[in-house]
Amino acid sequence: MRRKRTILWLVILLLALAGAGWAWHLYDKPHLSTAGETADVTINADTLYHQYQANEHAADRKYLGKVLSVTGRLTEIQHGARSDIWILSTQPGGGGISCQLFAGTRVDPEPKPGDAVTVKGRCTGFLMDVNLSDCVPDKN
């Protein structure tokens, strides 16, 4: 009886260690830039924002998790410690496209507010702005 209990506890311990190892692997996995990926959808920033504003659930079904190539007017650049955030086509009242550049991305020359830019990134949904992550400036 005691031997069965010891084996059971060893199996539980091994499963817990395997689960912890898998969780650490997922936690430590690096983000991938969208630079090498082909855009699933090419769209104008105003069109994308209006689709999300009109029906968020329908827009999520179309765009969530996909790589988008978005063209619009740059209205603001927010410099962060690890990466910059570009805001495209801010609407009256405060909505637009928030593009978080991939960590370490440097753009030379850096565009200025008012310039037309194209950004490629992964759509992560809508929260006052349409959010794109792991973005890179798109030359297309």
C-alpha positions in Angstrom: 0.0 0.0 0.0 2.8 2.4 0.9 4.6 1.7 -2.3 1.5 2.5 -4.4 1.1 5.8 -2.6 4.8 6.7 -3.2 4.5 5.9 -6.9 1.3 8.0 -7.1 3.0 11.0 -5.5 6.0 10.6 -7.8 3.7 10.6 -10.9 1.9 13.7 -9.6 5.2 15.4 -9.0 6.5 14.6 -12.5 3.2 15.9 -14.1 3.5 19.1 -12.0 7.1 19.6 -13.1 6.2 18.9 -16.8 3.3 21.4 -16.6 5.5 24.0 -15.0 8.2 23.5 -17.7 5.6 23.8 -20.4 4.1 27.0 -18.8 7.7 28.5 -18.6 8.3 27.6 -22.3 5.1 29.4 -23.3 5.8 32.4 -21.1 9.4 32.8 -22.4 8.5 32.4 -26.1 9.7 35.4 -28.1 7.3 37.6 -30.1 7.6 37.3 -33.8 7.8 40.3 -36.1 5.3 40.5 -38.9 8.1 41.6 -41.2 8.5 38.2 -42.9 4.7 37.6 -43.1 2.4 38.4 -46.0 -0.5 40.6 -45.1 -3.9 38.8 -45.0 -5.8 42.0 -45.6 -4.7 45.4 -47.0 -7.0 48.2 -45.8 -7.3 51.9 -45.2 -7.1 53.0 -41.5 -10.4 55.0 -41.6 -12.2 52.0 -43.2 -10.9 49.6 -40.5 -11.8 51.9 -37.7 -15.3 52.5 -39.0 -15.9 48.8 -39.4 -14.9 48.2 -35.8 -17.0 51.1 -34.6 -20.1 49.9 -36.5 -19.9 46.2 -35.4 -17.0 45.0 -33.3 -18.0 41.4 -33.3 -18.3 41.2 -37.1 -14.9 43.0 -37.5 -13.3 40.6 -35.0 -14.4 37.7 -37.1 -12.8 39.3 -40.1 -9.6 40.7 -38.7 -8.7 39.4 -35.2 -5.4 37.6 -35.2 -4.7 38.3 -38.8 -1.8 40.3 -40.3 -3.1 43.6 -41.7 -1.4 46.1 -43.9 -3.0 49.4 -42.9 -2.5 52.8 -44.6 -3.3 56.1 -43.0 -2.2 59.4 -41.8 0.2 59.4 -38.8 -1.2 61.6 -36.2 1.1 60.9 -33.2 4.2 59.0 -32.2 4.5 57.8 -28.6 8.1 56.8 -27.7 8.4 54.0 -25.1 11.2 52.3 -23.4 11.1 49.2 -25.5 9.1 50.2 -28.6 7.2 53.1 -30.2 3.5 53.4 -30.8 2.2 55.0 -33.9 -1.4 56.4 -33.9 -3.0 56.5 -37.4 -6.0 58.6 -38.4 -7.3 59.7 -35.0 -11.1 60.4 -35.4 -12.8 63.4 -33.8 -13.5 62.2 -30.3 -10.4 60.1 -30.0 -10.5 56.9 -32.0 -8.0 55.5 -34.5 -5.5 52.8 -35.1 -2.8 52.1 -32.4 0.2 50.4 -33.9 2.8 49.1 -31.4 6.0 48.6 -33.3 8.0 45.4 -32.8 10.6 45.9 -30.1 13.8 47.3 -31.4 12.3 48.5 -34.7 14.1 51.7 -35.8 12.8 53.7 -38.8 15.2 55.9 -40.7 14.0 58.6 -41.4 11.3 58.6 -38.8 8.0 59.9 -40.3 6.4 63.0 -38.9 2.8 63.5 -37.9 0.7 64.2 -41.0 2.7 61.8 -43.2 1.0 59.0 -45.0 2.4 55.6 -43.7 1.7 51.9 -44.2 2.1 49.6 -41.2 1.9 45.8 -41.1 0.9 44.2 -37.8 -1.3 41.6 -36.1 -4.8 42.8 -35.1 -5.5 42.3 -31.4 -8.9 43.8 -31.3 -10.7 47.0 -30.3 -10.4 49.0 -27.1 -11.2 52.7 -27.9 -8.7 52.2 -30.8 -8.1 49.3 -33.1 -5.0 47.7 -31.8 -2.2 46.2 -33.9 0.9 44.6 -32.3 4.3 43.5 -33.5 4.1 46.1 -36.2 6.7 47.0 -38.8 6.6 49.9 -41.4 5.4 48.3 -44.7 7.2 49.5 -47.9 4.3 48.4 -50.1 
